[in-house]
């Protein structure tokens, strides 16, 4: 390693260290902590509201030294924050907090995701019926799926700007669909079977495989009206045909 590279490495290590450093490095350290802490506050506003400014600031201060930024874009920072909150001793009395953070990261990713062309209905209509089971539907790039033992969708929606933070449900699990409507993020608790179906599509399952994952009753409803609704809502935006097995 060159002398310059060694100096750069030592400087970066000093920034993320919690040990005392000289005044010049301390200025950079404070600025870095402020920038990364600000990025976390922007990405996780509901978590911040739930725990308060002081709690959040201290959690961010504890998080940053162990999680250096790997990108020059602050939008990329914070993916590991939910897992940190799950282990953070001072958050143990709020067992739902990490999952709320996971939902917020999903919303963050959704907002920044690429757009997609409209679904090609004519191409789907041209697919031969015997190929239907092998269709692989693609979800919009901004769609995210989150599942929690806690009512995280209710918590998130109750903490939208202008609301008082009181969820309409305080118990029960949530299977959550995150999608983008223009510049607005939508968070909805959906039927567990629908979530299983969409999750299977994310894994690359065919229509037959995804329907099996969701259950026979859901598959019948899907083919009747559900698939058309997924396309109309912009959740499913494309498809391909899996090759037949030899």
N, C-alpha and C positions, 0 to 999 in steps of 0.2 A: 504494500500500500504506500502511495506517495506521501510526502510530508503534507501536501495540501489536503489530500483526502483524509489523512489522520486528523488534521486540525478541524476539518469540517465535521468529522464524526464526533470529535470531542465536544464541539460546540453544540451539536444537536443533542448529544447525551446530557449536556449541562442544562439545556433548555427544559428537557423533560424530567430532570432529576428534581427531587424535593430537598436536596441538600443545599446549604448556603453557597452562593457564588458571588463573584465580584459585581460591582455596581453596574458595569456596562452590560454584562450578560443578564443581570436582573431586569433591566429595562426591556430587553427582548423577551424574556420569560413572561413578564407581566402582560406584554402585548399579545403574545401567543395564547396565554391562558384566556385573555379577554376575547380574542377572536374565536377560539375554538369553543369556549363557553357560550359565546353569543350564537354560534352556529347551532349548538345543542338546544338552546332556548328557542330558536326559530323553528327547529324541526320538531321539538317536543313541547308545544305550548300547553297541551292538556295536562301532561305530566307536571309541568311547572305550576299550573294552576292548582292541581290537586295537592301538591306538597308545599307550596309557598316559595317565595323568592329565595329566602335564606337557605332552606333545605336544598333547593335545586342548585344554587350556586356552590354549595359545599360538595354536593354529589358530583357536579361537573369538575370541581377542583381535584377531587379524588380520582375521577375517571381519566382525565387527560394524560397524566404522567405515564400511565400504563398502556395508553392507546394513541401512539403517535399518528399524526395525519400522514397518509400515504399519497395524497393528491394535492395539487395546487388549487383545486376547486373545493371550497368549503361545503358545497352541496353534497360531497361524497363522504363527509365526516359524520359519524354517529351510529353506524350500523351495529356496532357492538354494545351500544348503550343499554338496550333492553336486557341483554344477558348480564351486564354489570349490575343493573338494578335488582335483578333476581338474586344476586349474591350479596348485595350491599347490606350490611348489618342494620343500618338505620331505616331500611325500607321493609323489614320483615313483618311489620305490623300492617303493611298494605300489600297483601299477596297478589292483588290484581294489577299492581302498578307496572310490573314488567310486561304484562300482556297488553296493557294500554300503550306502553311505549312501542311494542311490536306493531300494533295497529297504526300508531303515528308514523313509524318508519315506512310501513306499507303505503300510507297516504302520501308521504314525501316522495317515494319512488314513483307512485302513480302520477303525481303532479308533473314530475320531470320526464316521464316516459314519452317516447315517440308517438306520433299519431298513426293511423292505419287507413288504408283505402276502404271504401264501402264494400260490403259483401257482394260477391258476384253471384247473384241468384240465377242468372241464365246458365252459368257454368254448372251450378249444382243441379239444375233441372235436367241437364244433359247426362248426368251420371246414370249408368245402367242400374236398375234395381238390385241386381245380384251383387253389386259393388257397395251397396249401402253399409253393410256391416264393417267394411274396411275404410270408411271415411274417417279421417283424422281432422277434427275441427280445431282451428286455432283461435285463441282468445286475443282480444285487443291488448296491445303492449302495456296499456295503463291499468289493466285488471290485476288485482291482487286478492289473495285469499288468506284469511286469518281465522284460526279456530282457538277458542279459549274456554276454560272452565268458568269464566266470569262473564258478566254482561257488558263486555267492553264496548260493543256498538252503542248501547244505551248510555254508557258513561261518556263516550266520545261525542255523541250527538247532543247530550245535555250541556256540554262545555263549548259549544259553538259560540262565536261572538254574539253578545246580546242576551244570552241565556244565563240562568242563575246557577247552573251546574248540578241541578237535582235530576238524576236519571229517572225515567219512568219505570225502570226495573232495577232491583238491587240484588237479585239472586238469579241463578240459572246460567247455563253456558250459552255461548254465541258461536255460530258459524257465520262468518262475516265475508261479504263481498264488497271490495273497494273498487270503485270505477271513477273515471273522470268524465264530467259533463261540461264540455267547453273548458272554462278555467276553474270550474267548481268540482271539488272532490265529494263524492257521495259514499256514505258508509251505511250498509244495510245488513241487518241480520236476516239470513235466508234459511230456507228449509235445509235440514242436514243432508237429505238425499241429493238435493240440487248442488250443495257444496261438494259432496263426494263425487258427483258427476263432473263438475268443473275441475276439481283437483285431479281427477284422472286424465282429463284432457291436457292439463298442464304437464303431466308426466308423459304425454305422447300416446295415450291410449286411443284405440279406435272407437268408433261409435258403439260397436258391440261390447267392447271391454269396459268402456265408461258406463254404459247402461247397466252392465252386470254389477259394477262397483256401487251404483246408486240403488239397485234393487228393482225388481220386476214392476212394482206398482209405479215407481217414478218413471221407468222407461216407457210405460204405456202413456202416461200423461205427457211425457216429453215429445213423443212422436205425434201426439194429437195437437198440442198447441204450444208446448214449452219451447221447442227449438226455434219456432218462428219468433217467439218473444225474445229469446236470447239474441237473435240476429237483429230484430227491430231495435232493441235496446243498445246495440253496439257492443255487446259483450263477446259474441262470436263474430269474427270478421274475415275468416278465410277457412280453407280446407285443402286437404290433399288426400290422395288415395294410397293406402298402404299396399305394397306388393303382396300378391298371393304367395303363400308358402308353398314350396315345392312338394 
